[in-house]
Amino acid sequence: IVLHGGLAVLALTAESFVPSRSSLLLPAVAVASAELATVSAYRYGRFEASIQFAEHDGIISSFFMWKPDSEKSDVNWNELDYEKVGLELASRKCKLQLNAIIGVPGPQGHESLVEVPGGICSSFHTYTFEWTPMYLAWIVDSTEIRRETGAVLRDFEEHAREGMRLHFNVWPGDSSFGGKFDEHDLPVYQYIDWVRYSAFDGSGFSEQWVETFDGDSLSSRWFAATWASPLGHSTHRASNIVLHGGLAVLALTAESFVPSRSSIPLPAVTAEVGLEGSDDRHLEELSSARSIDVSLVMHAALLLGLIFLG
Protein backbone atom coordinates (compact mmCIF):
# COMPACT_ATOMS: atom_id res chain seq x y z
CA ILE A 1 0.00 0.00 0.00
CA VAL A 2 1.56 3.29 -1.15
CA LEU A 3 0.29 6.84 -0.65
CA HIS A 4 0.97 8.73 -3.87
CA GLY A 5 -0.48 11.83 -5.50
CA GLY A 6 -3.25 12.12 -2.92
CA LEU A 7 -4.27 8.51 -3.49
CA ALA A 8 -3.98 5.28 -1.51
CA VAL A 9 -2.65 2.78 -4.07
CA LEU A 10 -3.11 -0.93 -3.40
CA ALA A 11 -0.68 -2.93 -5.56
CA LEU A 12 -0.75 -6.57 -6.66
CA THR A 13 2.88 -7.49 -7.47
CA ALA A 14 5.40 -10.29 -7.59
CA GLU A 15 6.70 -11.00 -4.09
CA SER A 16 10.16 -9.90 -5.18
CA PHE A 17 8.93 -6.44 -6.27
CA VAL A 18 8.24 -3.71 -3.70
CA PRO A 19 6.20 -0.87 -5.18
CA SER A 20 7.19 2.75 -4.57
CA ARG A 21 5.95 6.17 -5.65
CA SER A 22 8.47 6.29 -8.47
CA SER A 23 7.34 2.91 -9.85
CA LEU A 24 3.60 3.61 -9.80
CA LEU A 25 1.64 4.97 -12.75
CA LEU A 26 -1.09 7.32 -11.61
CA PRO A 27 -4.45 7.25 -13.40
CA ALA A 28 -5.35 9.96 -15.90
CA VAL A 29 -7.45 12.75 -14.42
CA ALA A 30 -10.26 14.44 -16.36
CA VAL A 31 -9.63 18.18 -16.25
CA ALA A 32 -11.99 21.17 -15.98
CA SER A 33 -10.87 24.61 -17.19
CA ALA A 34 -12.35 28.10 -17.44
CA GLU A 35 -12.95 30.86 -19.96
CA LEU A 36 -14.54 34.25 -19.31
CA ALA A 37 -15.61 36.57 -22.15
CA THR A 38 -17.58 39.72 -22.85
CA VAL A 39 -20.97 39.39 -24.49
CA SER A 40 -20.31 42.42 -26.69
CA ALA A 41 -17.61 42.88 -29.32
CA TYR A 42 -15.75 46.19 -29.68
CA ARG A 43 -14.07 47.87 -32.64
CA TYR A 44 -11.17 50.12 -31.67
CA GLY A 45 -10.29 51.18 -28.15
CA ARG A 46 -8.06 50.56 -25.18
CA PHE A 47 -8.61 47.21 -23.45
CA GLU A 48 -6.94 46.79 -20.04
CA ALA A 49 -6.84 44.15 -17.33
CA SER A 50 -4.89 43.62 -14.12
CA ILE A 51 -3.92 39.94 -14.02
CA GLN A 52 -1.79 37.40 -12.20
CA PHE A 53 -1.40 34.46 -14.58
CA ALA A 54 -1.53 30.78 -13.55
CA GLU A 55 1.75 29.12 -12.64
CA HIS A 56 3.42 25.80 -13.66
CA ASP A 57 4.64 24.34 -16.93
CA GLY A 58 2.18 22.96 -19.45
CA ILE A 59 -0.53 25.43 -18.42
CA ILE A 60 -1.82 28.18 -20.73
CA SER A 61 -3.18 31.29 -19.02
CA SER A 62 -4.28 34.23 -21.14
CA PHE A 63 -5.94 37.55 -21.92
CA PHE A 64 -6.91 37.93 -25.57
CA MET A 65 -9.11 39.73 -28.07
CA TRP A 66 -11.11 37.47 -30.39
CA LYS A 67 -13.32 38.03 -33.40
CA PRO A 68 -16.29 35.62 -33.09
CA ASP A 69 -16.25 32.66 -35.54
CA SER A 70 -12.54 33.11 -36.33
CA GLU A 71 -12.09 29.34 -35.97
CA LYS A 72 -14.31 28.66 -39.04
CA SER A 73 -12.50 27.73 -42.24
CA ASP A 74 -14.32 30.34 -44.33
CA VAL A 75 -13.84 33.22 -41.84
CA ASN A 76 -10.72 35.39 -41.55
CA TRP A 77 -9.05 34.75 -38.20
CA ASN A 78 -8.47 37.85 -36.02
CA GLU A 79 -6.98 37.51 -32.53
CA LEU A 80 -4.63 39.48 -30.27
CA ASP A 81 -2.93 37.65 -27.37
CA TYR A 82 -1.18 37.87 -24.07
CA GLU A 83 -0.49 34.21 -23.26
CA LYS A 84 1.49 32.64 -20.47
CA VAL A 85 2.84 29.58 -22.31
CA GLY A 86 4.72 27.39 -19.85
CA LEU A 87 8.10 27.94 -18.18
CA GLU A 88 11.61 28.89 -19.31
CA LEU A 89 13.78 25.77 -19.17
CA ALA A 90 16.70 27.39 -17.33
CA SER A 91 15.07 29.92 -15.01
CA ARG A 92 11.70 28.12 -14.60
CA LYS A 93 10.04 31.55 -14.91
CA CYS A 94 6.65 31.85 -16.58
CA LYS A 95 6.91 32.80 -20.26
CA LEU A 96 4.74 35.53 -21.80
CA GLN A 97 3.94 35.34 -25.50
CA LEU A 98 2.40 38.15 -27.54
CA ASN A 99 0.60 37.30 -30.74
CA ALA A 100 -1.43 38.76 -33.58
CA ILE A 101 -3.23 35.99 -35.46
CA ILE A 102 -4.75 36.47 -38.91
CA GLY A 103 -5.52 34.50 -42.07
CA VAL A 104 -8.21 32.57 -43.87
CA PRO A 105 -8.20 29.84 -43.04
CA GLY A 106 -6.21 30.72 -39.92
CA PRO A 107 -4.35 30.69 -37.73
CA GLN A 108 -1.33 32.56 -39.11
CA GLY A 109 0.55 33.64 -36.00
CA HIS A 110 3.01 36.47 -35.42
CA GLU A 111 4.47 35.44 -32.07
CA SER A 112 7.02 37.16 -29.86
CA LEU A 113 8.22 36.40 -26.33
CA VAL A 114 8.78 39.15 -23.74
CA GLU A 115 9.98 39.28 -20.15
CA VAL A 116 8.04 41.24 -17.55
CA PRO A 117 9.96 42.39 -14.43
CA GLY A 118 8.53 40.92 -11.25
CA GLY A 119 7.15 37.80 -12.91
CA ILE A 120 3.74 37.29 -14.50
CA CYS A 121 2.68 34.36 -12.29
CA SER A 122 3.72 35.80 -8.92
CA SER A 123 2.34 39.33 -9.10
CA PHE A 124 -0.30 41.47 -10.78
CA HIS A 125 0.51 43.52 -13.86
CA THR A 126 -1.66 45.69 -16.08
CA TYR A 127 -1.91 44.31 -19.62
CA THR A 128 -3.27 46.60 -22.33
CA PHE A 129 -4.22 46.33 -25.99
CA GLU A 130 -4.66 49.55 -27.96
CA TRP A 131 -6.43 49.17 -31.30
CA THR A 132 -6.87 52.22 -33.54
CA PRO A 133 -6.94 52.77 -37.33
CA MET A 134 -3.28 53.81 -37.05
CA TYR A 135 -1.75 51.05 -34.95
CA LEU A 136 -2.09 47.97 -32.73
CA ALA A 137 -0.10 48.10 -29.48
CA TRP A 138 0.67 45.84 -26.54
CA ILE A 139 1.41 47.74 -23.29
CA VAL A 140 2.43 46.27 -19.92
CA ASP A 141 2.40 48.48 -16.81
CA SER A 142 2.22 51.62 -18.97
CA THR A 143 5.25 50.59 -21.10
CA GLU A 144 4.63 49.82 -24.77
CA ILE A 145 6.37 46.57 -25.71
CA ARG A 146 5.11 45.97 -29.24
CA ARG A 147 3.43 47.89 -32.08
CA GLU A 148 2.01 46.83 -35.44
CA THR A 149 1.37 49.34 -38.25
CA GLY A 150 1.79 47.31 -41.45
CA ALA A 151 0.16 44.25 -43.01
CA VAL A 152 -1.11 42.89 -39.68
CA LEU A 153 -2.92 46.14 -38.89
CA ARG A 154 -4.39 46.24 -42.42
CA ASP A 155 -5.77 42.72 -41.95
CA PHE A 156 -7.60 43.79 -38.77
CA GLU A 157 -8.87 46.94 -40.52
CA GLU A 158 -10.32 44.89 -43.36
CA HIS A 159 -11.60 41.80 -41.57
CA ALA A 160 -12.44 42.76 -37.95
CA ARG A 161 -14.91 45.53 -38.67
CA GLU A 162 -17.56 43.84 -36.51
CA GLY A 163 -15.22 44.09 -33.52
CA MET A 164 -13.65 41.65 -31.08
CA ARG A 165 -14.56 40.31 -27.64
CA LEU A 166 -12.36 40.32 -24.54
CA HIS A 167 -11.51 36.80 -23.37
CA PHE A 168 -9.61 35.30 -20.43
CA ASN A 169 -8.90 31.60 -20.03
CA VAL A 170 -6.77 28.91 -18.38
CA TRP A 171 -6.30 25.41 -19.82
CA PRO A 172 -3.81 22.51 -20.16
CA GLY A 173 -1.22 22.46 -22.92
CA ASP A 174 1.12 19.70 -24.03
CA SER A 175 4.51 19.20 -25.69
CA SER A 176 3.18 20.79 -28.90
CA PHE A 177 2.24 24.03 -27.12
CA GLY A 178 2.75 25.18 -23.55
CA GLY A 179 5.16 22.59 -22.17
CA LYS A 180 4.73 19.45 -20.10
CA PHE A 181 1.38 19.40 -18.31
CA ASP A 182 1.37 17.57 -14.98
CA GLU A 183 -2.11 16.98 -13.55
CA HIS A 184 -0.59 16.77 -10.08
CA ASP A 185 0.07 20.53 -10.22
CA LEU A 186 -3.70 21.07 -10.04
CA PRO A 187 -5.49 23.11 -8.93
CA VAL A 188 -4.02 26.32 -10.35
CA TYR A 189 -5.61 29.76 -10.65
CA GLN A 190 -5.57 32.85 -12.85
CA TYR A 191 -6.56 36.00 -10.93
CA ILE A 192 -8.19 39.02 -12.58
CA ASP A 193 -8.40 42.14 -10.45
CA TRP A 194 -10.18 44.51 -12.85
CA VAL A 195 -10.97 45.07 -16.53
CA ARG A 196 -11.50 48.40 -18.30
CA TYR A 197 -12.67 49.38 -21.78
CA SER A 198 -12.11 52.85 -23.25
CA ALA A 199 -13.47 53.75 -26.68
CA PHE A 200 -11.32 55.42 -29.34
CA ASP A 201 -12.89 58.71 -30.42
CA GLY A 202 -10.53 59.57 -33.29
CA SER A 203 -7.97 61.43 -31.23
CA GLY A 204 -7.86 59.70 -27.83
CA PHE A 205 -9.59 57.23 -25.50
CA SER A 206 -12.65 57.75 -23.31
CA GLU A 207 -13.53 55.31 -20.53
CA GLN A 208 -16.80 53.41 -21.13
CA TRP A 209 -16.84 50.89 -18.32
CA VAL A 210 -14.77 49.30 -15.54
CA GLU A 211 -15.37 45.84 -14.06
CA THR A 212 -14.03 45.27 -10.53
CA PHE A 213 -15.71 41.90 -9.72
CA ASP A 214 -16.93 43.08 -6.32
CA GLY A 215 -20.27 41.25 -6.39
CA ASP A 216 -21.26 37.66 -5.73
CA SER A 217 -21.91 36.82 -9.40
CA LEU A 218 -20.85 37.96 -12.85
CA SER A 219 -22.64 40.97 -14.33
CA SER A 220 -24.60 40.74 -17.59
CA ARG A 221 -21.51 42.04 -19.39
CA TRP A 222 -19.91 38.57 -19.19
CA PHE A 223 -20.52 34.95 -20.09
CA ALA A 224 -18.71 31.74 -19.11
CA ALA A 225 -17.63 29.39 -21.90
CA THR A 226 -18.68 25.73 -21.88
CA TRP A 227 -16.73 24.40 -24.86
CA ALA A 228 -13.55 22.28 -25.06
CA SER A 229 -10.20 24.03 -24.58
CA PRO A 230 -8.01 24.55 -27.71
CA LEU A 231 -6.08 21.26 -27.57
CA GLY A 232 -9.02 19.23 -26.29
CA HIS A 233 -7.40 18.26 -22.98
CA SER A 234 -10.14 19.89 -20.84
CA THR A 235 -13.65 21.31 -20.96
CA HIS A 236 -14.45 24.83 -19.79
CA ARG A 237 -17.21 25.06 -17.20
CA ALA A 238 -18.92 27.98 -15.48
CA SER A 239 -18.32 26.63 -11.96
CA ASN A 240 -14.55 27.07 -12.49
CA ILE A 241 -15.03 30.86 -12.44
CA VAL A 242 -15.34 32.13 -8.86
CA LEU A 243 -15.62 35.72 -7.60
CA HIS A 244 -13.53 35.96 -4.44
CA GLY A 245 -11.97 38.89 -2.57
CA GLY A 246 -12.80 41.39 -5.33
CA LEU A 247 -11.18 39.13 -7.95
CA ALA A 248 -12.44 36.95 -10.77
CA VAL A 249 -10.64 33.64 -10.30
CA LEU A 250 -10.34 31.23 -13.24
CA ALA A 251 -9.53 27.74 -11.99
CA LEU A 252 -7.93 24.76 -13.70
CA THR A 253 -8.86 21.69 -11.67
CA ALA A 254 -9.56 17.99 -11.75
CA GLU A 255 -13.07 17.51 -13.11
CA SER A 256 -14.09 15.91 -9.81
CA PHE A 257 -13.17 19.07 -7.88
CA VAL A 258 -15.44 22.12 -7.90
CA PRO A 259 -13.62 25.24 -6.63
CA SER A 260 -15.23 27.56 -4.08
CA ARG A 261 -14.28 30.69 -2.18
CA SER A 262 -13.20 28.59 0.79
CA SER A 263 -10.90 26.42 -1.33
CA ILE A 264 -9.21 29.16 -3.39
CA PRO A 265 -6.10 30.80 -1.87
CA LEU A 266 -5.89 34.55 -2.30
CA PRO A 267 -2.76 35.79 -4.10
CA ALA A 268 0.05 37.69 -2.46
CA VAL A 269 -0.66 41.43 -2.34
CA THR A 270 1.60 43.35 -4.70
CA ALA A 271 1.59 46.84 -6.20
CA GLU A 272 -0.28 47.17 -9.46
CA VAL A 273 -0.55 49.91 -12.05
CA GLY A 274 -3.47 51.35 -13.92
CA LEU A 275 -6.75 51.62 -11.96
CA GLU A 276 -6.97 54.49 -9.52
CA GLY A 277 -7.67 53.29 -5.99
CA SER A 278 -7.28 49.61 -6.88
CA ASP A 279 -4.20 49.03 -4.75
CA ASP A 280 -5.71 50.41 -1.56
CA ARG A 281 -9.00 48.60 -2.11
CA HIS A 282 -7.36 45.21 -2.50
CA LEU A 283 -4.81 45.72 0.23
CA GLU A 284 -7.75 46.26 2.54
CA GLU A 285 -9.89 43.42 1.14
CA LEU A 286 -7.13 40.81 1.00
CA SER A 287 -5.80 41.74 4.43
CA SER A 288 -9.32 41.45 5.84
CA ALA A 289 -9.84 38.06 4.20
CA ARG A 290 -6.53 36.76 5.52
CA SER A 291 -7.32 38.08 9.00
CA ILE A 292 -10.53 36.05 8.92
CA ASP A 293 -8.59 32.94 7.84
CA VAL A 294 -6.04 33.38 10.64
CA SER A 295 -8.80 34.00 13.17
CA LEU A 296 -10.57 30.77 12.18
CA VAL A 297 -7.35 28.79 12.50
CA MET A 298 -6.67 30.24 15.98
CA HIS A 299 -10.20 29.44 17.16
CA ALA A 300 -9.89 25.90 15.84
CA ALA A 301 -6.56 25.41 17.63
CA LEU A 302 -8.08 26.76 20.87
CA LEU A 303 -11.03 24.39 20.67
CA LEU A 304 -8.72 21.43 20.03
CA GLY A 305 -6.64 22.44 23.01
CA LEU A 306 -9.72 22.58 25.26
CA ILE A 307 -10.86 19.16 24.01
CA PHE A 308 -7.49 17.59 24.82
CA LEU A 309 -7.36 19.29 28.21
CA GLY A 310 -10.88 18.05 28.95
Order of alpha helices (4+ residues) and beta strands (2+ residues): beta-beta-beta-beta-beta-beta-beta-beta-beta-beta-beta-alpha-beta-beta-beta-beta-beta-beta-beta-alpha
